[in-house]
Structures are given as structure tokens and as C-alpha cells.
Amino acid sequence: METHELQRLVEEVSLKHFKRPFRHKASFNRRLRTTGGRYHLGSHHLDFNPKVFEKAGMETFIGVIKHELCHYHLHLNGKGYQHKDRDFKNLLEEVDGLRYTPSLKEPDQPIKVWQYRCRKCGSVAQRRRRFNTAKFVCARCQGRFELLGETETKKTAVD
């Protein structure tokens, strides 16, 4: 989908579901990682994550558009536009917009972790980020760690 097609889609969704025109700019922003879209308070422009359209499909993407248009129209009308506001929640439910963007990660995508072993007791610790082995000690025996290396593991319920 091109930027001009996105602009037209946002304008159509705004007129159809909100009965108000969208008079600002809508664009894709590839830097968005964890969110489906963003409403800019100062300029009133909307940014959208193109991965939502690519991975989740048109129906989900329209739900994200409705969500961002709720922020847009409520802010311009001087009503509560934040997620916590009753006006926002009511309008979002009325237009059947998405409250949360679905996860864009692959379900069985392995996670890279760093493995450390305690030199004293031999216990193994896994961390997503490396740490300085000179600063940290084992919680069980206060022994020093040694870096074993990087490995991949399956995602657990805690992650």
C-alpha cells in the first residue's frame, strides 16, 4: 500500500465511521516497533506501522486506523482523547476499533540469550543482555561467573 492509498483509506474510514473528515496527513512510519500507530498532538498527523498491514491484514489495520482516529477526533473536539478517558473508551467501542495492536512477532521465533556459569557452584544463568562478570556474583554462593556464549532458546511464559 502506498502513502496516497493510506491517506485515502484513512479519509474514507473517518467519513464512514466518525461522520467527520480527516484533514491532516497520514503516513507509514517503519520505525514504529511495538505500536500500530501514533497520533501527533501538535501537528494532528497520523503515523502507522506498515507491519500491521503486512502481517495482520486489512481488517486489523482498519481497527488500528479507527483507534488513531478516535485520538484525532476527540482531541480536536476538546474531549478526553487519552486511553484512560471515558470519552475515548466509549468512542472506540462505538466504532469497533482495536484497543491493542496484536503481536507482530512470529509465534515460535527463537530468542537469543547469553549463558553464564558460576565458577564456584556450577549453576547456569541465562540473560537476554550481556553483563559485566567482574561486577556481578552468583546469588546462590557469591561465586564469579564465566561467559559460556550466546545461544537460542524457545520463548517461555515469562518472556
Buried (B, 14 or more C-beta within 10 A) or exposed (E): BEEEEBBEBBBEBBEEBBEEEBEBBBEBEEEBEEBBBBBEEEEBBBBBBBBBBEBBEEEBBBBBBBBBBBBBBBBEEEBBBEEEEEBBBBBBEEBEBBEEBBEBEEEEEEBEBBBBBBEBEEBEBEEEEEEEEEEEBBEEEEBBBEEEEEEEEEEEEEE
